[in-house]
Amino acid sequence: MKRLLRKEADPLPSSGRGYMHVCPHCAQPLTLHDLRDGDQAYWCHPCNLGHRASDPPLSALKRLPQTG
């Protein structure tokens, strides 16, 4: 059985640069907050939902338009 390399197994980008975090439910931009345990989380105030910055769902990442 072939083992997948991390790059092949993980569909998330290696960096958040070039992406905007949006709510997977309403597509509004999310705000970044510090948590008590030292981690950070993105939060959607209208939906009252969020996710840890270290574990975003794929639908929460929206590619920024290229400028140039």
C-alpha positions in Angstrom: 0.0 0.0 0.0 1.3 3.4 -0.9 1.7 6.0 1.9 0.5 9.5 1.0 3.0 12.3 1.6 1.7 15.1 3.7 1.5 17.3 0.7 -0.7 14.8 -1.2 -2.9 13.9 1.8 -3.7 17.5 3.0 -5.8 19.6 0.6 -5.2 22.8 2.7 -2.7 25.3 1.5 0.7 25.3 3.3 0.2 29.0 4.1 -2.8 31.3 4.7 -1.2 34.0 2.5 -3.3 34.7 -0.5 -6.5 33.4 1.2 -9.3 35.1 3.1 -11.2 33.3 5.8 -14.9 33.4 5.2 -17.9 31.8 6.9 -18.7 28.5 5.2 -22.4 29.2 5.8 -22.9 32.9 4.8 -19.6 33.7 3.1 -19.0 36.8 5.2 -15.4 37.6 6.3 -14.5 36.2 9.7 -12.7 38.0 12.5 -9.7 36.6 14.3 -9.8 36.2 18.1 -7.3 34.9 20.7 -8.5 32.0 22.8 -7.8 31.4 26.5 -5.6 28.3 25.6 -3.2 30.5 23.5 -4.6 29.4 20.1 -6.5 31.7 17.7 -9.9 31.2 16.1 -11.9 32.8 13.3 -15.5 33.7 14.2 -18.6 34.7 12.2 -20.7 37.1 14.3 -23.9 36.9 12.2 -23.9 33.0 12.3 -22.4 32.7 15.8 -20.1 30.0 14.4 -16.4 29.7 14.1 -13.3 27.4 13.8 -9.8 27.3 15.2 -7.2 29.0 13.0 -5.2 25.8 12.9 -8.1 23.7 11.6 -10.1 25.5 9.0 -12.7 23.7 6.9 -11.9 23.9 3.1 -15.0 26.0 2.5 -13.7 28.7 4.8 -10.8 29.6 2.6 -11.5 32.0 -0.3 -8.6 32.8 -2.7 -7.9 36.5 -2.8 -8.0 38.1 -6.3 -4.5 38.5 -7.8 -3.3 42.1 -7.8 -0.7 43.3 -10.2 
